[in-house]
Amino acid sequence: MNGRWGGRAISENVVLVAMALAALLLAMSLVASISGGPADPDRPRASFVFEPNGTDVVVTHYGGDRLNGSHVAVESATRGRLGSFAGTDEGGCATPVENVTRGSECRVPDAVYEQLYVVWNGPGGDRLVLDRRPADPTPSPTPTATPTPTATPTPTPTPTPSPTPTPTPGAVTPGTPGNGTATPGNGTAAPNGTATPGPNGTAAPEGTTAPNGTSAPPGGDGGTGTPAATPIGVATPGSSEAPALARVGG
């Protein structure tokens, strides 16, 4: 009875130990896969920092093993291998770096828009990517601003003055005499003092005999004359018997 229960307890302990070993092995394999495999004394471990400087990229050794610059190279995803740190083949750095230690810098010209890799090259063609940097996005060109055209002011038209009519010399307005003085129809003296005999028998100035035989009053009045009485014994031009009467009176 006790032997049967004792054997069962031993078997359970064996199972628990086996499960613990399996869990330990699994954990070790996970750690190895995450760390990149088991540590190899011939393969270095190092990290780098990438900083843009204008169009260049400065690669700085941040920590890890000391490296030989001739075994460490810079590669571009666009242009391929750019050269080693030591400059033994073309040179990936603007200034060669032979001993790569903590704080060592390698400036890669014109690589800011490229994805870069720091690669260790070992004997027998062994390669190990130590670090990498993604490329910066390529900037889009800024379109040139088109200047706004300036509006041209419309000129205001200048009004054309109407020509003033020039009077023609000697032109006489209808109904006006040449000297500009209208002659009244009743014989009234004109402004220049000359009396014009009218149809009503008004005497002319200075005693001028009117057409109808009426003499002007004495004194040369330029106004309207009143006919004077015919003197006795003076011949009247309007009668044929005037000479005979004169002789009888004498």
RAMOLIN-V589336 format. One record per backbone hydrogen bond with DSSP energy under -1.0 kcal/mol. NH is the residue of the N-H (numbers start at 1). CO is the residue of the C=O. E is the energy in kcal/mol with one decimal. If there is no record, write none. Layout:
NH|CO|E  NH|CO|E
//
This chain:
5|1|-1.6  6|2|-2.4  7|3|-2.2  8|4|-1.4  9|5|-1.6  10|6|-1.8  11|7|-1.9  12|8|-1.6  13|9|-1.8  14|10|-1.9  15|11|-1.8  16|12|-2.1  17|13|-2.3  18|14|-2.2  19|15|-2.1  20|16|-2.0  21|17|-2.2  22|18|-2.3  23|19|-2.2  24|20|-2.1  25|21|-2.6  26|22|-2.3  27|23|-2.2  28|24|-2.3  29|25|-2.3  30|26|-2.2  31|27|-2.3  32|28|-2.3  33|29|-2.3  34|30|-2.2  35|31|-2.3  37|32|-3.8  43|40|-1.6  47|63|-2.7  49|60|-2.6  51|58|-2.0  53|56|-3.0  56|53|-2.0  57|108|-2.2  58|51|-3.2  59|106|-3.3  60|49|-2.9  61|104|-2.6  62|47|-2.3  63|47|-1.3  65|45|-3.1  67|100|-2.6  69|98|-4.2  71|68|-2.0  73|119|-2.8  74|83|-2.9  75|117|-2.4  76|80|-3.7  77|115|-2.6  80|76|-1.8  82|74|-2.8  83|74|-1.1  85|72|-2.8  86|69|-1.5  91|89|-3.2  92|84|-1.7  94|107|-2.6  97|85|-3.3  100|67|-2.4  103|61|-3.1  104|101|-2.5  106|59|-2.4  108|57|-3.5  111|55|-1.4  112|55|-1.8  114|111|-1.5  116|133|-1.9  117|75|-2.3  118|131|-2.6  119|73|-2.5  120|128|-3.5  121|71|-2.9  122|126|-3.1  128|120|-2.1  130|118|-2.6  131|118|-1.2  133|116|-2.4  136|112|-2.0  171|168|-1.5  176|173|-1.9  180|177|-1.9  190|194|-1.8  193|190|-2.1  201|198|-1.3  208|205|-1.1  210|214|-2.3  213|210|-1.9  234|231|-1.7  239|236|-1.9  245|241|-1.6  246|242|-1.4  247|243|-1.7  248|244|-1.9  249|245|-1.7  250|246|-1.4
//
